[in-house]
Amino acid sequence: MDIEGLCRQHDHIAAIAAELMLLVEKADEPRPVAALRWGLTRTLLTHLAVEDRYLYPGMIAQGGTQGAVVASRFQTEMGDLAERFTAYMTEWKDERIARDWAGFCDATKLILGALSRRIAHENETLYPLARGMRLFAAATQERVAIRG
């Protein structure tokens, strides 16, 4: 995985989120959303794991650089969004969604809006700083060593 791979994951996350957003734009009658919600969760958790394992530590290890400062800030901010997303998934089980479709739609719009803003911010600020750094060299070497 490299920065371009993370960008592709952003595109995939955004596509799933857009599809889910279409379903919740009309709060008049419940629609099937479980597969999209869990697909979004799987993709997002995979993405966050790569960022947490390679991107943030790699950038922060660069010391007092602008990239290190920005990565540290982003890592803290992402923790807040990850907690909010986890709470959203926990609070909105299938039974509650069926009982309170309008509330679910409102909650979904809020979390997807926050996620969309985060992706845009990473694409515009964090990833340009990360490009050119050899942050993922260790990950590549690790995969090669495992395949041996």
C-alpha positions as CSV (number, residue, x, y, z in Angstrom):
1,M,0.0,0.0,0.0
2,D,1.2,3.5,-0.9
3,I,-0.3,6.9,-1.0
4,E,-2.0,6.2,-4.3
5,G,-3.5,3.0,-2.7
6,L,-4.8,5.1,0.1
7,C,-6.3,7.5,-2.4
8,R,-8.0,4.6,-4.2
9,Q,-9.4,3.6,-0.8
10,H,-10.7,7.1,-0.3
11,D,-12.4,6.9,-3.7
12,H,-14.0,3.5,-2.7
13,I,-15.1,4.9,0.7
14,A,-16.6,8.0,-1.0
15,A,-18.5,5.8,-3.5
16,I,-20.0,3.6,-0.8
17,A,-20.9,6.7,1.2
18,A,-22.5,8.4,-1.8
19,E,-24.6,5.3,-2.4
20,L,-25.7,5.2,1.2
21,M,-26.4,9.0,1.1
22,L,-28.8,8.4,-1.8
23,L,-30.8,5.9,0.3
24,V,-31.1,8.2,3.3
25,E,-31.9,11.5,1.5
26,K,-35.6,10.6,1.6
27,A,-36.6,9.9,5.2
28,D,-40.1,8.8,4.2
29,E,-39.7,5.0,4.3
30,P,-36.9,2.6,5.4
31,R,-34.6,1.2,2.8
32,P,-32.2,-1.8,3.1
33,V,-28.9,-0.3,4.2
34,A,-27.1,-3.1,6.1
35,A,-24.8,-4.3,3.3
36,L,-23.7,-0.7,2.5
37,R,-23.1,0.2,6.1
38,W,-21.0,-2.9,6.7
39,G,-19.2,-2.5,3.4
40,L,-18.3,1.0,4.4
41,T,-17.2,-0.1,7.9
42,R,-14.9,-2.8,6.5
43,T,-13.3,-0.5,3.9
44,L,-12.9,2.3,6.4
45,L,-11.4,0.1,9.1
46,T,-8.9,-1.4,6.6
47,H,-8.0,2.1,5.5
48,L,-7.5,3.4,9.1
49,A,-5.4,0.4,9.9
50,V,-2.9,1.2,7.1
51,E,-2.8,4.9,8.1
52,D,-2.3,4.0,11.8
53,R,0.4,1.4,11.1
54,Y,2.4,3.1,8.3
55,L,1.3,6.6,7.3
56,Y,1.2,8.4,10.6
57,P,4.2,6.8,12.3
58,G,6.2,7.2,9.1
59,M,5.5,10.9,8.9
60,I,5.8,11.5,12.6
61,A,9.2,9.8,12.6
62,Q,10.5,12.6,10.3
63,G,10.8,14.7,13.4
64,G,10.1,18.5,13.4
65,T,9.1,18.6,9.7
66,Q,5.8,20.1,8.6
67,G,4.7,16.6,7.7
68,A,5.3,15.3,11.2
69,V,3.4,18.1,12.8
70,V,0.4,17.7,10.4
71,A,0.4,13.9,10.7
72,S,0.3,14.1,14.5
73,R,-2.7,16.5,14.3
74,F,-4.5,14.4,11.8
75,Q,-3.9,11.2,13.8
76,T,-5.5,12.8,16.8
77,E,-8.4,14.2,14.8
78,M,-9.0,10.8,13.1
79,G,-9.3,9.1,16.5
80,D,-12.2,11.4,17.2
81,L,-13.9,10.6,13.9
82,A,-13.3,6.9,14.3
83,E,-14.9,7.0,17.8
84,R,-17.9,8.9,16.4
85,F,-18.2,6.4,13.5
86,T,-18.0,3.4,15.9
87,A,-20.6,5.0,18.1
88,Y,-22.9,5.5,15.1
89,M,-22.6,1.9,14.1
90,T,-23.2,0.7,17.7
91,E,-26.2,3.0,18.2
92,W,-27.9,2.3,14.9
93,K,-28.6,-1.4,14.9
94,D,-31.1,-2.8,12.4
95,E,-34.0,-2.9,14.8
96,R,-33.5,0.8,15.7
97,I,-33.2,1.8,12.1
98,A,-36.5,0.1,11.4
99,R,-38.1,2.0,14.3
100,D,-36.6,5.4,13.7
101,W,-35.8,5.7,10.0
102,A,-35.9,9.5,10.1
103,G,-33.5,9.6,13.0
104,F,-31.2,7.2,11.3
105,C,-31.2,9.3,8.2
106,D,-30.2,12.4,10.1
107,A,-27.4,10.5,12.0
108,T,-26.2,9.0,8.7
109,K,-26.0,12.4,7.0
110,L,-24.0,13.8,9.9
111,I,-21.4,11.0,10.0
112,L,-21.1,10.8,6.2
113,G,-20.7,14.6,6.0
114,A,-17.9,14.4,8.6
115,L,-16.3,11.5,6.8
116,S,-16.5,13.4,3.4
117,R,-14.8,16.5,4.9
118,R,-12.1,14.3,6.5
119,I,-11.3,12.6,3.2
120,A,-11.2,15.9,1.3
121,H,-8.9,17.3,4.0
122,E,-6.5,14.3,3.9
123,N,-6.4,14.5,0.1
124,E,-5.7,18.2,0.1
125,T,-3.3,18.5,3.0
126,L,-2.0,15.3,4.4
127,Y,-1.4,13.2,1.3
128,P,0.5,15.9,-0.6
129,L,2.9,16.1,2.3
130,A,3.3,12.3,2.4
131,R,4.0,12.0,-1.3
132,G,7.7,11.7,-2.0
133,M,8.5,10.3,1.5
134,R,9.5,6.7,1.5
135,L,6.9,5.9,4.2
136,F,5.8,2.6,2.8
137,A,9.2,1.1,2.0
138,A,9.2,-0.8,5.4
139,A,5.7,-2.2,4.6
140,T,6.9,-3.4,1.2
141,Q,10.0,-5.0,2.7
142,E,7.9,-6.6,5.5
143,R,5.6,-8.2,2.9
144,V,8.6,-9.5,0.9
145,A,10.1,-11.0,4.0
146,I,6.8,-12.7,4.9
147,R,6.5,-14.2,1.4
148,G,10.1,-15.2,1.6
